Amino acid sequence: MSNALNNIETQYFKFDSLVLESGKELKDVTIAYETYGKLNEEKNNAVLIVHAFSGDAHAAGFHKNASKPGWWDNMIGPGKAFDTDKYFIICSNILGGCSGSTGPSSVNASAGKPYALDFPFITITDMVAAQKKLIDYLGIKKLLSIAGGSMGGMQVLQWAVSYPEALRSAIPIATTMKHSPQQIAFNEVARQSIMADIKWNNGNYYETGQSPDSGLAIARMIGHITYMSDKSMEEKFSRNLKEQAYSFSFASDFEVEGYLRYRGDSFVKRFDANSYLYITKAMDYFDVSGKKFVGEAKNKDIKFLVISFASDWLYPSYQSENIVRQLKLKGYNTTYIEIKSTYGHDAFLLEVEDETKLVKHFLDKTYKEAKNDR
């Protein structure tokens, strides 16, 4: 049994239109997605993976002739947490994204040019509605589970609110029911850095050939600081210098400076600035707290595995604890684990051993129950 998924291909699901939460209608929608493993005859082994802010549909395995695997390859594949020998794994690029799904950089057929800021505002609810259309297209009536971290966790919670009858279980990781003022503030500073770049040109940069790379790189640098912890940065960089002495200039003397600049520069090669604006706004709008949170759920049998990380200060554990508290108050079977990690928010991508044990056990139990329900 090989642990590698090779020659993975991105597929594209297209549908005519989607009425958004804002009331506007988005026409000619495309959702990029990938699948791993096989859907069984009963169609009860499907797991939807929903990605974080800057992710895409390529969650696992290798595209043909590629040297780099998908963003959660250490968790998805034969014998891994999301075992493709047992489960049919699906991952789609979110609505509003820039990796194959319809977003601001997509061509608006009615105008014959990219949407830019003519793209309507979207919400997490809209992203999930598009995913539901994909799941329906694949002929799956009920997902065995849905899992995701960070913004992916928001989508997990929104699925439980919007389509509870279509879920057996849910795994929200390092996430929240709503953004705090601090979380909104970080996103706003990032958005302003993009919009302050003269090359942003009020969003109309696609035809100029000059993208707001400086603003987008700064936005990514801001974001990346929040993904790490003080301890992980100390362990990785400390105050180490790139050279043996200070340059007495504004060059990146410290290793951490060079790292952030590298992260920013590499990010602009794969991400669209307008998508950054729209997606962060969707995250800020997200709010399933209070009565909205699975309050009118038709399926009280959904089982939840909620995971947080002790050093995560972007989505601190108290926010996951609030999710757990609300779920238990409403009678849901809920397991909560805080993993002791020093990696900060990035831990959901790095703490593979602990997450694998938790997810494997949780999915195995859920799958046995699904087979008994036949």
RAWOWO-V798214 format. One record per residue. N is the residue number from 1. PHI is phi in whole degrees, -180 to 180 (none if undefined). OMEGA is omega as a letter, one per 40 degrees, with the letter a starting at -180 (* if undefined). Layout:
[[N,PHI,OMEGA] [N,PHI,OMEGA]]
//
This chain:
[[1,none,i] [2,-86,i] [3,-91,a] [4,-105,i] [5,-103,a] [6,-111,i] [7,55,i] [8,-72,i] [9,-119,i] [10,-79,i] [11,-112,a] [12,-134,i] [13,-106,a] [14,-119,i] [15,-143,a] [16,-67,a] [17,-163,i] [18,-143,i] [19,-82,a] [20,-86,i] [21,-60,i] [22,-73,a] [23,99,i] [24,-80,i] [25,-111,i] [26,-102,a] [27,-103,i] [28,52,a] [29,-93,i] [30,-119,i] [31,-122,i] [32,-81,a] [33,-152,i] [34,-133,i] [35,-131,a] [36,-139,a] [37,84,a] [38,-125,i] [39,-78,a] [40,-76,a] [41,-63,i] [42,-77,a] [43,56,a] [44,-116,a] [45,-117,a] [46,-90,i] [47,-125,i] [48,-96,i] [49,-101,a] [50,-115,a] [51,-88,i] [52,-79,a] [53,-46,a] [54,-101,a] [55,-80,i] [56,-155,a] [57,-74,a] [58,-84,a] [59,-86,a] [60,-153,i] [61,73,a] [62,-121,i] [63,-68,a] [64,-57,i] [65,66,i] [66,-90,i] [67,-101,a] [68,-113,a] [69,-82,i] [70,-65,a] [71,-68,i] [72,-125,a] [73,-61,i] [74,-73,i] [75,-116,a] [76,-122,i] [77,152,a] [78,-58,i] [79,78,a] [80,-89,a] [81,-54,i] [82,-98,a] [83,-76,a] [84,-76,i] [85,-77,a] [86,-116,a] [87,-116,i] [88,-99,a] [89,-100,i] [90,-124,i] [91,-141,i] [92,-121,i] [93,-74,a] [94,-67,i] [95,-59,a] [96,93,a] [97,-78,a] [98,-137,a] [99,-125,i] [100,112,i] [101,-89,a] [102,-64,i] [103,-155,a] [104,-59,a] [105,-86,i] [106,-73,i] [107,-77,i] [108,-82,a] [109,-57,a] [110,-71,a] [111,-108,i] [112,73,i] [113,-153,i] [114,-57,a] [115,-58,a] [116,53,a] [117,-81,i] [118,-78,i] [119,-65,a] [120,-71,i] [121,-66,a] [122,-121,i] [123,-130,i] [124,-60,i] [125,-58,i] [126,-67,i] [127,-59,a] [128,-68,i] [129,-62,i] [130,-67,i] [131,-63,i] [132,-63,i] [133,-62,i] [134,-65,a] [135,-63,i] [136,-62,i] [137,-60,i] [138,-79,i] [139,79,a] [140,-101,a] [141,-84,a] [142,-142,i] [143,-76,i] [144,-62,i] [145,-163,i] [146,-136,a] [147,-143,i] [148,-177,i] [149,-112,i] [150,62,i] [151,-63,i] [152,-62,i] [153,-64,i] [154,-61,i] [155,-65,i] [156,-57,a] [157,-65,i] [158,-67,i] [159,-59,a] [160,-64,i] [161,-83,a] [162,-82,a] [163,-136,a] [164,-62,a] [165,-69,a] [166,-99,a] [167,-127,i] [168,-97,a] [169,-155,a] [170,-147,a] [171,-129,i] [172,-84,a] [173,-123,i] [174,48,a] [175,-142,a] [176,-152,i] [177,-81,i] [178,-167,i] [179,-73,i] [180,-80,i] [181,-56,i] [182,-65,i] [183,-66,i] [184,-64,a] [185,-61,i] [186,-59,i] [187,-66,a] [188,-67,i] [189,-61,i] [190,-64,i] [191,-64,a] [192,-65,i] [193,-65,i] [194,-71,a] [195,-70,i] [196,-81,i] [197,-73,a] [198,-59,i] [199,-75,i] [200,-63,i] [201,56,a] [202,55,i] [203,86,a] [204,-98,a] [205,-112,a] [206,-65,a] [207,-93,a] [208,-85,a] [209,76,a] [210,-125,a] [211,-80,i] [212,-77,a] [213,-64,a] [214,-65,i] [215,-65,a] [216,-67,i] [217,-63,i] [218,-65,i] [219,-57,i] [220,-68,i] [221,-62,i] [222,-60,a] [223,-61,a] [224,-67,i] [225,-60,a] [226,-73,a] [227,-79,a] [228,-101,i] [229,-114,i] [230,-58,a] [231,-69,a] [232,-67,i] [233,-71,i] [234,-64,a] [235,-68,a] [236,-82,a] [237,-123,a] [238,49,i] [239,-107,a] [240,-62,i] [241,-94,i] [242,-71,i] [243,-117,a] [244,-83,a] [245,-146,i] [246,-64,i] [247,-87,a] [248,51,i] [249,-150,i] [250,-94,i] [251,-70,a] [252,-83,a] [253,-65,a] [254,-91,i] [255,-59,a] [256,-65,i] [257,-66,i] [258,-64,i] [259,-63,a] [260,-64,i] [261,-65,i] [262,-62,i] [263,-60,i] [264,-65,a] [265,-66,a] [266,-74,a] [267,-66,a] [268,-66,i] [269,-78,a] [270,-127,a] [271,-130,a] [272,-97,a] [273,-63,a] [274,-67,i] [275,-60,i] [276,-57,a] [277,-64,a] [278,-68,a] [279,-71,i] [280,-64,i] [281,-66,i] [282,-62,i] [283,-64,a] [284,-67,i] [285,-72,a] [286,-60,i] [287,-162,i] [288,-116,a] [289,-78,i] [290,63,a] [291,-67,a] [292,-72,a] [293,-80,a] [294,39,a] [295,-71,a] [296,-111,a] [297,-60,i] [298,-89,a] [299,-122,i] [300,-77,a] [301,-91,i] [302,-62,i] [303,-102,a] [304,-118,i] [305,-119,a] [306,-105,a] [307,-124,i] [308,-133,a] [309,-132,a] [310,-59,a] [311,-97,a] [312,-77,i] [313,-101,i] [314,-77,i] [315,-122,a] [316,-62,a] [317,-57,a] [318,-62,i] [319,-72,i] [320,-68,i] [321,-63,i] [322,-65,i] [323,-61,a] [324,-61,a] [325,-59,i] [326,-66,i] [327,-65,a] [328,-68,i] [329,-61,a] [330,-98,i] [331,86,a] [332,-87,i] [333,-71,a] [334,-132,i] [335,-112,a] [336,-126,i] [337,-132,i] [338,-102,a] [339,-86,i] [340,-79,a] [341,-138,i] [342,-103,a] [343,-82,a] [344,74,a] [345,-65,i] [346,-64,a] [347,-58,a] [348,-67,i] [349,-97,a] [350,-116,a] [351,-84,a] [352,-67,a] [353,-62,a] [354,-67,a] [355,-64,a] [356,-61,i] [357,-60,a] [358,-66,a] [359,-68,a] [360,-58,a] [361,-62,a] [362,-64,a] [363,-70,i] [364,-58,a] [365,-65,i] [366,-65,a] [367,-68,i] [368,-60,i] [369,-67,i] [370,-64,a] [371,-68,i] [372,-73,a] [373,-80,a] [374,-65,*]]
//
